[in-house]
């Protein structure tokens, strides 16, 4: 289907006549296919003329000869009736230009914005850098609302719908920038520091002359109150003629009896016109010093006045550019028509209006009231809205009919199989009452059960809570290493077992801190890195064997760091992680959540004879390994007998151990010699606080207090008394002299781990649940195997297989 042509009528209502031009775009070229020039019987500004009647008559004559249906209609209004201001906003975001224009409109327009119709446009030639408008110019155009409606009134009476209302000087700018200055640079190539040359356009009308100065990108305009009518009035005044005779003499001055006298009579108007033009050009060059003017273009039928062009060229000092036709306007049937060529200078405004309607112009503003555009859009959509509402009403009617039909079947008096809905609802109400009673009783029983369960947990849990800290201390004690073949609780001389061969860890103190949410502690990347390093160390140094099918160990009890191993398998070694080189940045491992305790142990050891086995390696291989994988035997009072039961550290709630602080390489430290005997000392006294080794201690009362462990935890004065050395005799002759101190490599450390309290009854219940789950899984597997064997005839029964084997 061929596309419908987009016709545009440009109508210029002048003081002397109506000029109209219709254009259409064909293959990218603007083509004129119709025009009309209707001259009024009288000039509108004549005293005895009726402007409204003359314009209305001209429009009716225009409509009788032309068709405006399905075409855009653009009209012009005189330049002196409107306001055109141009300003340069500061470099701002392009999106903020409308806000700046709103502010400028309040400053530039000398009326309240509600009393005017205004529009704006960002002129071509500006640059935009990263969304910011730089060296741009904005045009602001306005006209009083009542004047706009006065110019629209003749078209409303003629029932002509308008699409564009534009100031006549701006229509001239659109025509000149498109047709005459078509050889100028593109907007992207415009340089505001070196703008192209400008031209001056003098569009001489009947009562005023529109002066437009433009280079195709920037425009400045002014209306000069001098036109062709002033020449006529001057002849009337000087030659004592009537207005009609003076107008005829002006148009035919060369055929007058005394042409020189005619020109002499009009000379004052020539002088006034040239003076006003010179003043305007001088003012323009004062505000735009970079502008260069290359010539003047004269438009309007007044230009036909004999001698006018020569006088303007001589007195202005600029070349008058000859203009005889429109360079880029096609349509031979129009542009070659004698009526069009005779008045070609008068169609510049109409041509510019057509260019704007075809979106070929650089200035696209319009002073058409927005309420008219809105009303037109609403009117165009009314048929569709009515059709949509009619369809909706019809659909609602059908829906109501079907709904009513279904609704009538379930009325209270409607019977189904001899039973009315009212009777059925009454019966159901009775059943519902009974059901609600049962539900309420059930809820009461559930509430009682929950209360009794809570009371039972409190009663049983109080005993469990009393021993939780004791269990923790027992677990820490069990995790401490002991030297093989060293009797527990007895003093062993360094001669029998050297200090650097003893595996004991000496604990200075144990501290605890409660965290409402352990994830805050785990959020520290250093904590995650240290835990990851420990997991990697244990996996490499102490690999876990695969579990054997059919193992008789307690079902479901954790036997090591299987979760940690899975984590290591997924993440790889620490060196492969993105955050390894930056202290663990980017390492996001699963960790503890919820409330719990962070237990911190500070201590030291002397087991540093071998660098590969001592130092931090010894701490990881003993204490940290046991806290991660170990277990402890605790009394189980839940069965009433107090049987000793082995629980893993994870069952106790212990996990995520880290070597928080270490002293690095072991440091030589002087250690007091317990075997040292002063040569003059007595039998009392000895070493004070800080000895090594000692008998088994007792657990403290407060959480975190820990007594001495077998050969491990040492307290004050564990080796000897704390009093001063007394007097004594000389050493026995020949006895070996013991040194008071000897140096041993000492390694200090700080260990932290998570403890989330898990009561004894809870641990036992969890074991029972796991055993039941394992038994159920085994039973289900056996049942499935039996069903598989029964459904497969090729598989012999177990008895048949044994008999066959015995027979063979």
Buried (B, 14 or more C-beta within 10 A) or exposed (E): EEEEEBBBBBBBBBBBBBBBBBBBBEEEEBBBBBBBBBBBEBBBBBEEBEBEEBBBBBBEEBEEEBEBEEBBBBBBBBBBBBBBBBBEBEEBEEEEBEEBBEEBBEEBBEEEEEEBBBBBBBBBBBBEEEEBBBBBBBBBBBBBBEBBEEBBEBBEEBEBBBBBBBBBBBBBBBBBBBBBBEEBBEBEEBEBEEBBEBBBBBBBBBBBBBBBBBBBBBBBBBBBEBBBBBBBBBBBEBBEBEBEBBBBBBBEBEEBEEBEEBBEBBEBBBEBBBEBBEEBBEEBBEEBEEBEBEBBBBBBBBBBBBBBBEBBBEBBEBEBBEBEEBEBBBBEEBBEBEEBEEBBBBBBBBBBBBBBBBEBBBBBBBBBBEEBEEEBEEEEEEEEEEEEEEEEEEEEEEEEEEEEEEEEEEEEEEEEEEEBBEEEEEEEEEEEEEEEEEEEEEEEEEEEEEEEEEEEBEEBBEEBEEBBBEBBBBBBBBBBBBBEEBEEEEBBEBEEBEBBBBBBBBBEEBEBEEBEEBEEBBEEBEBBBBBBBBBBBBBEEBEBEEEEEEEEEBBBBBBBBEEBBEBBEEBEEBEEBEBBEEEBEEBEBEBBEEEBBBBBBBBBBBBBBEEEEBBBBBBBBBBBBBBBBBBBEBBBBBEEEEEEBEBBBBBBBBBBBBBBEBBEEBBEBEBBBBEBBBEEBEEEBBBBEBBBBBBBBEEEEEBBBBBBBBBBBBBEBBBBEEEEBEEBEEBEEEEEEBEEEBEBBBBBBBBBBBBBBBBBBBBBEBBEEBBEEEEEEEEEEEEEEEEEEEEEEEEEEEEEEEEEEEEE
